[in-house]
Amino acid sequence: MIIFDLMEVLFDTVLSNPVYIAILAILGILLVYAIIKKIIKLIISVGFILIAYILYLNYTGQEVPKTIDEFKDSVSGNVSKAKKAASETIGNAKKSTKKIVEEKAKEQLDKILED
């Protein structure tokens, strides 16, 4: 229970001194300001992403969704296409990397055996 006594003393000290109260108020205001600023940045970022997605749909000739359900279906469909393309690219990269490593290993082995 020493912790509770220590906290009580700390609260009494802070609340009895107006300078400490002012410092806490400034810190609280800065904290609220930072949180609001991050929320606004998040909203703006999501807005830009949505606008870019709509422009992409228009550019590719796809229909722009008019309801939230259509939007969800459209996004999930495009995400699955992106996953498929990414997995194919990763598979090709693995194959080419494996081939290069095997060639380099063979070159090194031939070099060692020649000596």
PASEBA-1860 file (N, C-alpha, C; in nm, 3 decimals):
! residues 115
1> MIIFDLME> 0.080/-0.119/0.000/0.000/0.000/0.000/0.085/0.126/0.000 ~ 0.214/0.106/-0.011/0.306/0.220/-0.018/0.281/0.299/-0.147 ~ 0.247/0.226/-0.253/0.223/0.291/-0.382/0.105/0.387/-0.372 ~ -0.003/0.344/-0.306/-0.120/0.432/-0.294/-0.087/0.556/-0.211 ~ -0.007/0.538/-0.106/0.033/0.653/-0.025/0.119/0.749/-0.107 ~ 0.209/0.693/-0.186/0.296/0.775/-0.269/0.214/0.851/-0.374 ~ 0.116/0.784/-0.434/0.031/0.851/-0.533/-0.053/0.960/-0.467 ~ -0.101/0.934/-0.347/-0.181/1.034/-0.277/-0.097/1.158/-0.247
9> VLFDTVLS> 0.026/1.137/-0.205/0.116/1.250/-0.178/0.144/1.326/-0.308 ~ 0.165/1.252/-0.416/0.191/1.315/-0.545/0.072/1.399/-0.591 ~ -0.050/1.343/-0.580/-0.170/1.418/-0.618/-0.187/1.543/-0.531 ~ -0.165/1.528/-0.402/-0.178/1.643/-0.312/-0.077/1.752/-0.348 ~ 0.045/1.712/-0.381/0.148/1.809/-0.417/0.112/1.881/-0.546 ~ 0.068/1.804/-0.645/0.034/1.863/-0.775/-0.087/1.955/-0.762 ~ -0.189/1.912/-0.692/-0.311/1.991/-0.683/-0.298/2.112/-0.590 ~ -0.198/2.112/-0.503/-0.182/2.226/-0.413/-0.099/2.337/-0.476
17> NPVYIAIL> -0.028/2.309/-0.583/0.057/2.409/-0.645/-0.001/2.450/-0.781 ~ -0.035/2.577/-0.800/-0.096/2.622/-0.926/-0.003/2.607/-1.047 ~ 0.127/2.612/-1.026/0.220/2.596/-1.138/0.210/2.454/-1.193 ~ 0.203/2.356/-1.105/0.189/2.217/-1.149/0.057/2.195/-1.221 ~ -0.048/2.259/-1.172/-0.179/2.247/-1.237/-0.172/2.305/-1.378 ~ -0.104/2.418/-1.393/-0.091/2.481/-1.526/-0.011/2.391/-1.620 ~ 0.095/2.331/-1.568/0.177/2.240/-1.650/0.094/2.120/-1.695 ~ 0.016/2.062/-1.603/-0.070/1.949/-1.639/-0.176/1.989/-1.740
25> AILGILLV> -0.230/2.109/-1.726/-0.331/2.156/-1.821/-0.270/2.172/-1.960 ~ -0.151/2.229/-1.967/-0.083/2.245/-2.097/-0.054/2.109/-2.159 ~ -0.005/2.015/-2.078/0.022/1.880/-2.129/-0.106/1.813/-2.179 ~ -0.215/1.832/-2.105/-0.343/1.775/-2.148/-0.391/1.834/-2.279 ~ -0.378/1.965/-2.292/-0.419/2.032/-2.416/-0.333/1.984/-2.533 ~ -0.202/1.972/-2.512/-0.114/1.923/-2.618/-0.148/1.779/-2.657 ~ -0.183/1.698/-2.559/-0.219/1.559/-2.588/-0.347/1.552/-2.671 ~ -0.447/1.629/-2.633/-0.573/1.632/-2.709/-0.547/1.685/-2.850
33> YAIIKKII> -0.466/1.789/-2.863/-0.433/1.845/-2.994/-0.364/1.741/-3.082 ~ -0.269/1.666/-3.026/-0.197/1.565/-3.104/-0.291/1.454/-3.150 ~ -0.382/1.413/-3.063/-0.477/1.307/-3.100/-0.569/1.355/-3.212 ~ -0.621/1.476/-3.198/-0.710/1.531/-3.302/-0.635/1.545/-3.434 ~ -0.510/1.589/-3.428/-0.429/1.605/-3.548/-0.409/1.471/-3.619 ~ -0.382/1.366/-3.544/-0.364/1.233/-3.604/-0.494/1.181/-3.665 ~ -0.605/1.207/-3.598/-0.734/1.163/-3.652/-0.764/1.235/-3.783 ~ -0.736/1.364/-3.789/-0.759/1.440/-3.912/-0.669/1.388/-4.025
41> KLIISVGF> -0.542/1.359/-3.994/-0.452/1.303/-4.095/-0.503/1.169/-4.145 ~ -0.554/1.087/-4.055/-0.608/0.957/-4.094/-0.728/0.973/-4.186 ~ -0.817/1.065/-4.153/-0.936/1.088/-4.236/-0.895/1.137/-4.374 ~ -0.800/1.229/-4.381/-0.754/1.280/-4.510/-0.687/1.170/-4.591 ~ -0.605/1.087/-4.526/-0.538/0.977/-4.596/-0.639/0.878/-4.653 ~ -0.738/0.841/-4.574/-0.841/0.748/-4.621/-0.918/0.812/-4.737 ~ -0.945/0.940/-4.729/-1.013/1.010/-4.838/-0.933/1.006/-4.967 ~ -0.802/1.031/-4.958/-0.717/1.025/-5.076/-0.713/0.884/-5.134
49> ILIAYILY> -0.707/0.784/-5.048/-0.706/0.646/-5.096/-0.836/0.613/-5.167 ~ -0.948/0.655/-5.112/-1.077/0.630/-5.177/-1.087/0.701/-5.311 ~ -1.040/0.825/-5.317/-1.041/0.898/-5.444/-0.952/0.829/-5.547 ~ -0.834/0.785/-5.504/-0.744/0.715/-5.596/-0.807/0.585/-5.645 ~ -0.878/0.515/-5.558/-0.944/0.391/-5.597/-1.055/0.418/-5.699 ~ -1.131/0.522/-5.677/-1.238/0.557/-5.772/-1.178/0.598/-5.906 ~ -1.069/0.674/-5.904/-1.002/0.710/-6.029/-0.949/0.586/-6.100 ~ -0.896/0.491/-6.024/-0.848/0.366/-6.082/-0.963/0.290/-6.149
57> LNYTGQEV> -1.076/0.283/-6.081/-1.191/0.214/-6.139/-1.237/0.282/-6.268 ~ -1.241/0.414/-6.268/-1.280/0.486/-6.390/-1.179/0.464/-6.502 ~ -1.051/0.467/-6.469/-0.945/0.451/-6.569/-0.949/0.312/-6.632 ~ -0.978/0.210/-6.552/-0.982/0.073/-6.605/-1.117/0.038/-6.665 ~ -1.213/0.129/-6.659/-1.342/0.106/-6.720/-1.436/0.022/-6.636 ~ -1.405/0.004/-6.510/-1.492/-0.073/-6.421/-1.599/0.018/-6.364 ~ -1.706/-0.043/-6.319/-1.817/0.034/-6.264/-1.782/0.081/-6.122 ~ -1.808/0.207/-6.096/-1.785/0.263/-5.963/-1.901/0.218/-5.873
65> PKTIDEFK> -1.870/0.157/-5.757/-1.978/0.109/-5.670/-2.062/0.224/-5.614 ~ -2.192/0.197/-5.605/-2.284/0.300/-5.558/-2.329/0.277/-5.413 ~ -2.313/0.155/-5.363/-2.349/0.126/-5.225/-2.226/0.071/-5.153 ~ -2.237/0.066/-5.022/-2.125/0.016/-4.942/-2.101/-0.132/-4.969 ~ -2.208/-0.209/-4.987/-2.191/-0.352/-5.015/-2.121/-0.374/-5.148 ~ -2.158/-0.297/-5.250/-2.089/-0.307/-5.379/-1.943/-0.268/-5.364 ~ -1.916/-0.166/-5.283/-1.779/-0.121/-5.261/-1.697/-0.231/-5.194 ~ -1.754/-0.297/-5.094/-1.684/-0.406/-5.025/-1.653/-0.519/-5.122
73> DSVSGNVS> -1.751/-0.556/-5.205/-1.730/-0.663/-5.302/-1.622/-0.623/-5.403 ~ -1.624/-0.500/-5.447/-1.526/-0.452/-5.544/-1.385/-0.454/-5.485 ~ -1.373/-0.406/-5.363/-1.242/-0.403/-5.298/-1.191/-0.544/-5.275 ~ -1.277/-0.633/-5.226/-1.232/-0.770/-5.200/-1.194/-0.840/-5.330 ~ -1.265/-0.812/-5.438/-1.229/-0.872/-5.567/-1.095/-0.823/-5.616 ~ -1.070/-0.694/-5.603/-0.941/-0.639/-5.647/-0.828/-0.685/-5.556 ~ -0.855/-0.703/-5.428/-0.752/-0.752/-5.337/-0.714/-0.895/-5.373 ~ -0.812/-0.977/-5.408/-0.780/-1.115/-5.446/-0.699/-1.118/-5.575
81> KAKKAASE> -0.728/-1.027/-5.669/-0.648/-1.019/-5.792/-0.504/-0.979/-5.758 ~ -0.489/-0.884/-5.668/-0.355/-0.839/-5.629/-0.278/-0.949/-5.558 ~ -0.347/-1.027/-5.473/-0.281/-1.138/-5.404/-0.233/-1.242/-5.504 ~ -0.316/-1.272/-5.603/-0.279/-1.370/-5.704/-0.157/-1.322/-5.783 ~ -0.158/-1.196/-5.825/-0.045/-1.141/-5.899/0.081/-1.141/-5.814 ~ 0.067/-1.106/-5.686/0.183/-1.103/-5.597/0.239/-1.242/-5.575 ~ 0.152/-1.341/-5.559/0.201/-1.477/-5.538/0.271/-1.530/-5.663 ~ 0.221/-1.495/-5.782/0.288/-1.536/-5.905/0.426/-1.470/-5.915
89> TIGNAKKS> 0.433/-1.343/-5.882/0.560/-1.271/-5.887/0.659/-1.329/-5.788 ~ 0.612/-1.360/-5.669/0.700/-1.419/-5.567/0.748/-1.556/-5.612 ~ 0.659/-1.634/-5.671/0.698/-1.766/-5.722/0.805/-1.754/-5.830 ~ 0.788/-1.661/-5.922/0.889/-1.640/-6.026/1.021/-1.594/-5.967 ~ 1.016/-1.507/-5.867/1.138/-1.459/-5.803/1.209/-1.573/-5.731 ~ 1.134/-1.662/-5.667/1.195/-1.776/-5.599/1.266/-1.866/-5.698 ~ 1.198/-1.893/-5.812/1.258/-1.980/-5.914/1.386/-1.920/-5.969 ~ 1.383/-1.792/-6.002/1.502/-1.729/-6.060/1.614/-1.720/-5.956
97> TKKIVEEK> 1.579/-1.693/-5.831/1.680/-1.687/-5.726/1.744/-1.823/-5.705 ~ 1.663/-1.927/-5.704/1.714/-2.063/-5.686/1.808/-2.099/-5.801 ~ 1.771/-2.062/-5.923/1.854/-2.092/-6.039/1.987/-2.019/-6.030 ~ 1.985/-1.892/-5.992/2.108/-1.815/-5.980/2.198/-1.872/-5.872 ~ 2.140/-1.909/-5.757/2.219/-1.966/-5.647/2.282/-2.097/-5.690 ~ 2.206/-2.181/-5.760/2.261/-2.309/-5.807/2.375/-2.287/-5.904 ~ 2.361/-2.189/-5.994/2.469/-2.161/-6.090/2.594/-2.111/-6.018 ~ 2.577/-2.021/-5.923/2.692/-1.968/-5.848/2.758/-2.078/-5.765
105> AKEQLDKI> 2.677/-2.164/-5.705/2.733/-2.274/-5.626/2.812/-2.369/-5.716 ~ 2.760/-2.397/-5.835/2.830/-2.484/-5.929/2.961/-2.420/-5.973 ~ 2.960/-2.290/-6.001/3.082/-2.220/-6.039/3.186/-2.227/-5.928 ~ 3.144/-2.205/-5.804/3.238/-2.211/-5.692/3.292/-2.352/-5.672 ~ 3.204/-2.451/-5.688/3.248/-2.590/-5.673/3.348/-2.626/-5.781 ~ 3.321/-2.586/-5.905/3.416/-2.612/-6.013/3.548/-2.541/-5.988 ~ 3.543/-2.421/-5.936/3.664/-2.345/-5.906/3.746/-2.414/-5.798 ~ 3.678/-2.465/-5.695/3.747/-2.534/-5.585/3.809/-2.664/-5.634
113> LED> 3.736/-2.738/-5.716/3.786/-2.866/-5.765/3.901/-2.850/-5.864 ~ 3.908/-2.737/-5.935/4.018/-2.713/-6.028/4.148/-2.689/-5.954 ~ 4.143/-2.630/-5.837/4.264/-2.599/-5.761/4.318/-2.724/-5.703
END
